[in-house]
Amino acid sequence: MSTFSYLHNLKKGELTDLAELTSLPDYDSMKKPELESALDEHLKANQTAYSNQEQLQDYYVRLAPRSPVKRASTSVVSGDEKPKKPRQRRQTQVAPDSGVTSEPEAPTASSTLTSIVKTPARQLSQRVRLPPSPAVVSDTVERTTAHIKRRATHYYSQSGISETRDWTREFLSDPGLIQNIPNILEAATLVIKFMLPLKKLGEIQKVPYLLPSGTDIKVPDFFVLLTSQFWKPFWLWSLTALIIPGVSAYLFNVSMYHAQSSTPSSRSSATRRTSSANAQQQQQVDPLVFSIVKALVTYMVYAQHVTLLGMTDNHDISKVNELVFGGYGGMLTGAGVAGLIGIYDAVLKR
């Protein structure tokens, strides 16, 4: 830093103190730039008189030559004389805060070059740790992705979702359940439509800024399930959709007869006992016969209005036709789907 830059960085009050110390004439009327120039010239002209002042040590340190090595290298050497190696001069330097003097060696050419090379961009790169190569960044991203994937897989396995999914799939894949889904839907629509429309239970009074008008509280009419208006149509549907087809499929069980006839008489007693146990397992409702009988009874009762020997009347038949989803056409469709599932299951078992 030059002496003028040093004076320029000082405040005007500090410059005034230096001017008063060195007896600078007319410094009170000068502005700061004029005072800097006048004080710089005055101090240079009177270096011998003021160089020993403690307050001026920082100024005269900057006024001293900074690179004796460079000055020695530019000197001209005569033809006969050998160039003399310049001696490095030690100079006194005063610390700005403590006032303690030190005598550092003059900076060499290499240190000067290093200070020039250290640009702000280089200092910034030293403060911020950048990755050495794109491969390191890619490897870090891959490790992070693999760690996240492992954690997600661990949490998924601990949540029990896969076990619940497998159990649900196994439960819904049961042929017996699939064949009974139409019956479940028919019974549900019959019960739900009987409880509709909703019955008013009470009323919520209006609340300012929340409910500008009153709101009715409506619930299904569960008491209708205790009346004959519900049980007569429900009994008719149960008779045509469950009881008559179930009894017929139990009595006309083709699968049980096929299992018994396929057992040869020449087998051992253990084999006969095993075949008898398998035949006992086959003594159940034949799904195909169940579906065929249900379709026939549904068509006869709900399409042709057959009263089943007086066990029902046309009012109940019309009521079931009205309440069951799709009417008798929907019931025929459900019977057909259940029959196809029974045929498919029988083919797979063979």
C-alpha positions as CSV (number, residue, x, y, z in Angstrom):
1,M,0.0,0.0,0.0
2,S,1.4,3.5,-0.9
3,T,1.7,6.3,1.5
4,F,-1.1,8.3,-0.2
5,S,-3.4,5.3,0.0
6,Y,-2.5,5.0,3.7
7,L,-3.5,8.6,4.3
8,H,-6.6,8.2,2.2
9,N,-7.9,5.4,4.4
10,L,-7.6,7.5,7.5
11,K,-10.4,9.6,8.8
12,K,-10.2,13.4,8.7
13,G,-9.9,13.6,12.5
14,E,-6.8,11.3,12.3
15,L,-5.3,13.4,9.5
16,T,-5.9,16.5,11.6
17,D,-4.1,14.9,14.5
18,L,-1.1,14.1,12.2
19,A,-1.1,17.6,10.8
20,E,-1.1,19.2,14.2
21,L,1.7,16.8,15.3
22,T,3.9,17.8,12.3
23,S,3.0,21.5,12.4
24,L,1.4,21.6,8.9
25,P,0.4,25.2,8.2
26,D,-3.3,26.1,7.4
27,Y,-4.6,22.6,7.9
28,D,-7.8,23.8,9.5
29,S,-9.2,25.3,6.3
30,M,-8.4,22.3,4.1
31,K,-10.8,19.6,3.0
32,K,-10.0,16.0,3.3
33,P,-8.5,15.4,-0.2
34,E,-6.4,18.6,0.1
35,L,-5.3,17.7,3.6
36,E,-4.2,14.2,2.3
37,S,-2.0,15.7,-0.5
38,A,-0.6,18.4,1.7
39,L,0.2,16.1,4.5
40,D,1.8,13.5,2.2
41,E,4.1,16.2,0.7
42,H,4.9,17.6,4.1
43,L,5.8,14.3,5.6
44,K,8.0,13.3,2.6
45,A,9.8,16.6,2.8
46,N,10.5,16.4,6.5
47,Q,11.1,12.6,6.8
48,T,14.3,13.2,8.8
49,A,12.5,15.3,11.4
50,Y,9.4,13.1,11.9
51,S,10.5,9.6,11.1
52,N,11.1,8.9,14.8
53,Q,7.6,9.8,15.8
54,E,5.6,6.8,17.0
55,Q,2.4,8.0,15.4
56,L,4.1,8.2,12.0
57,Q,5.8,4.8,12.0
58,D,3.1,3.2,9.8
59,Y,3.4,6.0,7.2
60,Y,7.3,5.8,6.9
61,V,7.3,2.0,6.8
62,R,5.2,2.3,3.6
63,L,7.5,5.0,2.3
64,A,10.6,2.7,2.6
65,P,11.6,0.6,-0.5
66,R,9.7,-2.8,-0.6
67,S,11.8,-5.0,-2.9
68,P,15.5,-4.7,-2.6
69,V,16.0,-8.0,-4.5
70,K,14.3,-6.6,-7.6
71,R,16.3,-3.4,-7.3
72,A,19.6,-5.3,-7.1
73,S,18.7,-7.4,-10.1
74,T,18.4,-4.3,-12.3
75,S,21.8,-2.9,-11.5
76,V,24.4,-3.0,-14.3
77,V,27.5,-5.1,-13.8
78,S,30.8,-4.1,-15.3
79,G,32.8,-6.5,-17.6
80,D,35.6,-7.3,-15.1
81,E,33.7,-7.2,-11.9
82,K,31.6,-10.1,-10.7
83,P,28.0,-9.2,-9.7
84,K,27.6,-8.9,-6.0
85,K,24.6,-10.5,-4.4
86,P,22.5,-7.8,-2.8
87,R,22.1,-7.9,0.9
88,Q,18.6,-8.0,2.3
89,R,17.9,-5.1,4.5
90,R,15.9,-5.5,7.7
91,Q,13.5,-2.8,8.5
92,T,11.4,-1.9,11.5
93,Q,7.6,-2.4,11.3
94,V,5.1,-1.2,13.9
95,A,1.9,-3.2,14.4
96,P,-1.2,-0.9,14.0
97,D,-2.9,-2.0,17.3
98,S,-0.2,-2.8,19.8
99,G,2.5,-0.5,18.7
100,V,5.2,-3.3,19.1
101,T,7.9,-3.1,16.5
102,S,9.1,-6.2,14.6
103,E,11.7,-6.7,12.0
104,P,10.5,-9.0,9.3
105,E,12.6,-9.8,6.3
106,A,11.8,-8.1,3.1
107,P,9.5,-10.1,0.8
108,T,11.3,-12.2,-1.8
109,A,10.4,-12.4,-5.4
110,S,8.7,-15.8,-5.0
111,S,6.5,-14.5,-2.2
112,T,5.5,-11.5,-4.3
113,L,4.6,-13.8,-7.2
114,T,2.5,-16.0,-4.9
115,S,0.6,-13.1,-3.6
116,I,-0.2,-12.0,-7.2
117,V,-1.4,-15.5,-8.1
118,K,-3.8,-15.8,-5.2
119,T,-6.8,-14.1,-6.8
120,P,-10.2,-13.9,-5.2
121,A,-11.5,-16.8,-7.4
122,R,-8.7,-19.0,-6.1
123,Q,-9.4,-18.0,-2.5
124,L,-13.1,-18.8,-3.1
125,S,-12.3,-22.3,-4.4
126,Q,-10.2,-22.9,-1.3
127,R,-13.0,-22.0,1.0
128,V,-15.7,-24.1,-0.9
129,R,-15.0,-27.8,-1.1
130,L,-15.9,-28.8,-4.7
131,P,-16.0,-32.5,-5.8
132,P,-12.9,-33.6,-7.6
133,S,-14.7,-35.1,-10.7
134,P,-18.2,-35.8,-12.0
135,A,-17.6,-39.5,-11.3
136,V,-17.6,-38.8,-7.6
137,V,-20.9,-36.9,-7.9
138,S,-22.5,-39.8,-9.8
139,D,-21.2,-42.4,-7.3
140,T,-22.7,-40.3,-4.4
141,V,-26.1,-40.1,-6.1
142,E,-26.1,-43.9,-6.7
143,R,-25.2,-44.7,-3.1
144,T,-28.0,-42.3,-1.9
145,T,-30.5,-43.8,-4.2
146,A,-29.6,-47.4,-3.2
147,H,-29.9,-46.4,0.5
148,I,-33.4,-44.9,0.0
149,K,-34.5,-47.9,-1.9
150,R,-33.3,-50.3,0.8
151,R,-35.1,-48.2,3.5
152,A,-38.3,-48.1,1.4
153,T,-38.2,-51.9,0.9
154,H,-37.6,-52.5,4.6
155,Y,-40.6,-50.3,5.6
156,Y,-42.8,-52.0,3.0
157,S,-41.9,-55.4,4.3
158,Q,-42.6,-54.4,7.9
159,S,-46.0,-52.8,7.1
160,G,-47.6,-56.2,6.3
161,I,-49.1,-54.9,3.0
162,S,-47.9,-57.9,1.0
163,E,-49.3,-60.4,3.5
164,T,-52.7,-58.6,3.5
165,R,-52.6,-58.5,-0.3
166,D,-51.9,-62.2,-0.6
167,W,-54.6,-63.1,1.9
168,T,-57.2,-60.9,0.1
169,R,-56.3,-62.4,-3.2
170,E,-56.6,-66.0,-1.8
171,F,-59.9,-65.2,-0.2
172,L,-61.4,-63.6,-3.3
173,S,-60.2,-66.4,-5.5
174,D,-62.3,-69.0,-3.8
175,P,-64.8,-70.4,-6.3
176,G,-67.5,-70.7,-3.7
177,L,-67.2,-67.0,-2.8
178,I,-67.3,-65.9,-6.4
179,Q,-70.5,-68.0,-7.0
180,N,-72.2,-66.5,-4.0
181,I,-71.4,-62.8,-4.9
182,P,-74.6,-62.4,-6.9
183,N,-76.7,-63.7,-4.0
184,I,-74.9,-61.3,-1.6
185,L,-75.6,-58.3,-3.9
186,E,-79.2,-59.3,-4.3
187,A,-79.8,-59.5,-0.6
188,A,-77.9,-56.3,0.1
189,T,-80.0,-54.3,-2.5
190,L,-83.2,-55.8,-1.1
191,V,-82.5,-54.8,2.5
192,I,-81.1,-51.4,1.6
193,K,-84.0,-50.3,-0.6
194,F,-86.4,-51.4,2.1
195,M,-84.8,-49.0,4.5
196,L,-85.0,-46.1,2.0
197,P,-86.0,-43.4,1.8
198,L,-84.2,-42.1,5.0
199,K,-86.3,-41.2,8.0
200,K,-86.0,-37.9,9.7
201,L,-84.7,-38.3,13.2
202,G,-84.2,-34.7,14.2
203,E,-83.0,-31.3,13.2
204,I,-79.9,-29.2,13.8
205,Q,-80.8,-25.6,14.5
206,K,-79.1,-23.0,12.5
207,V,-75.8,-21.6,13.7
208,P,-74.7,-18.1,12.7
209,Y,-71.8,-18.1,10.2
210,L,-71.7,-21.9,10.2
211,L,-75.2,-23.2,9.3
212,P,-77.3,-20.3,7.9
213,S,-80.3,-22.7,7.8
214,G,-81.3,-25.7,9.8
215,T,-80.2,-29.2,8.8
216,D,-82.3,-32.4,9.1
217,I,-80.8,-35.5,10.6
218,K,-81.9,-38.5,8.6
219,V,-81.1,-42.2,9.3
220,P,-82.3,-45.5,7.7
221,D,-85.6,-46.9,9.0
222,F,-84.3,-50.0,10.8
223,F,-87.7,-50.7,12.3
224,V,-89.1,-51.7,8.9
225,L,-87.0,-54.8,9.2
226,L,-89.3,-56.0,12.0
227,T,-92.5,-55.7,9.9
228,S,-94.2,-58.2,7.6
229,Q,-93.7,-55.7,4.8
230,F,-90.1,-56.7,4.7
231,W,-90.1,-60.3,5.7
232,K,-92.7,-61.5,3.1
233,P,-90.7,-60.3,0.1
234,F,-87.4,-61.4,1.8
235,W,-88.8,-64.9,2.4
236,L,-89.8,-65.1,-1.3
237,W,-86.4,-64.1,-2.4
238,S,-84.7,-66.5,0.0
239,L,-87.0,-69.4,-1.2
240,T,-86.2,-68.8,-4.9
241,A,-82.5,-67.8,-4.6
242,L,-81.2,-70.0,-1.8
243,I,-83.5,-72.7,-0.4
244,I,-85.0,-74.4,-3.5
245,P,-81.6,-74.2,-5.5
246,G,-79.6,-75.4,-2.5
247,V,-81.8,-78.4,-1.7
248,S,-81.9,-79.4,-5.4
249,A,-78.1,-79.1,-5.8
250,Y,-77.6,-81.2,-2.6
251,L,-79.9,-84.0,-3.8
252,F,-78.8,-84.0,-7.5
253,N,-75.1,-83.8,-6.8
254,V,-73.4,-85.0,-10.0
255,S,-69.9,-84.4,-8.7
256,M,-70.4,-86.8,-5.8
257,Y,-71.7,-89.5,-8.1
258,H,-68.7,-89.1,-10.4
259,A,-66.3,-89.3,-7.5
260,Q,-67.9,-92.6,-6.2
261,S,-68.1,-94.2,-9.6
262,S,-64.5,-93.5,-10.4
263,T,-63.3,-95.7,-7.4
264,P,-62.4,-99.2,-8.6
265,S,-63.5,-102.2,-6.4
266,S,-60.1,-104.0,-6.7
267,R,-58.2,-101.5,-4.5
268,S,-57.0,-102.3,-1.0
269,S,-58.9,-101.4,2.1
270,A,-56.7,-98.4,2.8
271,T,-57.2,-97.1,-0.7
272,R,-61.0,-97.7,-0.4
273,R,-61.0,-95.8,2.9
274,T,-59.2,-92.9,1.3
275,S,-61.6,-92.9,-1.7
276,S,-64.5,-93.0,0.8
277,A,-63.1,-90.0,2.6
278,N,-62.8,-88.1,-0.7
279,A,-66.3,-89.1,-1.6
280,Q,-67.5,-87.7,1.8
281,Q,-65.7,-84.5,0.9
282,Q,-67.6,-84.3,-2.4
283,Q,-71.0,-84.6,-0.6
284,Q,-71.8,-80.9,-0.9
285,V,-73.9,-78.7,-3.0
286,D,-73.2,-79.0,-6.7
287,P,-72.5,-75.4,-7.9
288,L,-73.6,-76.0,-11.5
289,V,-76.9,-77.7,-10.5
290,F,-77.5,-74.8,-8.0
291,S,-77.1,-72.2,-10.7
292,I,-79.3,-74.1,-13.2
293,V,-82.2,-74.5,-10.7
294,K,-81.9,-70.9,-9.5
295,A,-82.2,-69.7,-13.1
296,L,-85.3,-71.9,-13.8
297,V,-87.1,-70.9,-10.6
298,T,-86.3,-67.2,-11.0
299,Y,-87.7,-67.2,-14.5
300,M,-90.8,-69.2,-13.5
301,V,-91.6,-67.0,-10.5
302,Y,-90.6,-63.5,-11.4
303,A,-91.2,-63.7,-15.2
304,Q,-94.2,-66.0,-15.4
305,H,-95.6,-65.1,-11.9
306,V,-95.9,-68.7,-10.7
307,T,-97.1,-68.6,-7.0
308,L,-95.3,-71.8,-5.9
309,L,-98.5,-73.6,-4.8
310,G,-99.9,-70.5,-3.1
311,M,-96.9,-69.8,-0.9
312,T,-96.6,-66.3,-2.4
313,D,-98.7,-63.8,-4.2
314,N,-98.2,-61.3,-7.1
315,H,-97.7,-58.4,-4.8
316,D,-94.6,-59.9,-3.2
317,I,-93.3,-61.0,-6.6
318,S,-93.6,-57.5,-8.0
319,K,-92.0,-56.1,-4.8
320,V,-88.9,-58.3,-5.1
321,N,-88.7,-57.6,-8.9
322,E,-88.8,-53.9,-8.0
323,L,-86.2,-53.9,-5.2
324,V,-83.6,-56.4,-6.4
325,F,-81.0,-54.8,-8.6
326,G,-81.8,-55.4,-12.2
327,G,-85.1,-57.3,-11.4
328,Y,-85.4,-60.9,-12.5
329,G,-83.0,-60.2,-15.4
330,G,-80.2,-59.4,-12.9
331,M,-80.9,-62.6,-11.0
332,L,-80.7,-64.6,-14.2
333,T,-77.4,-63.0,-15.1
334,G,-76.0,-63.8,-11.6
335,A,-77.1,-67.4,-12.0
336,G,-75.4,-67.6,-15.4
337,V,-72.1,-66.2,-14.0
338,A,-72.1,-68.6,-11.1
339,G,-72.8,-71.6,-13.4
340,L,-69.8,-70.6,-15.6
341,I,-67.5,-70.3,-12.6
342,G,-68.7,-73.9,-11.5
343,I,-67.9,-75.3,-15.0
344,Y,-64.4,-73.6,-15.0
345,D,-63.6,-74.9,-11.5
346,A,-64.6,-78.4,-12.5
347,V,-62.4,-78.3,-15.6
348,L,-59.4,-77.1,-13.5
349,K,-59.9,-79.9,-11.0
350,R,-59.7,-82.6,-13.7
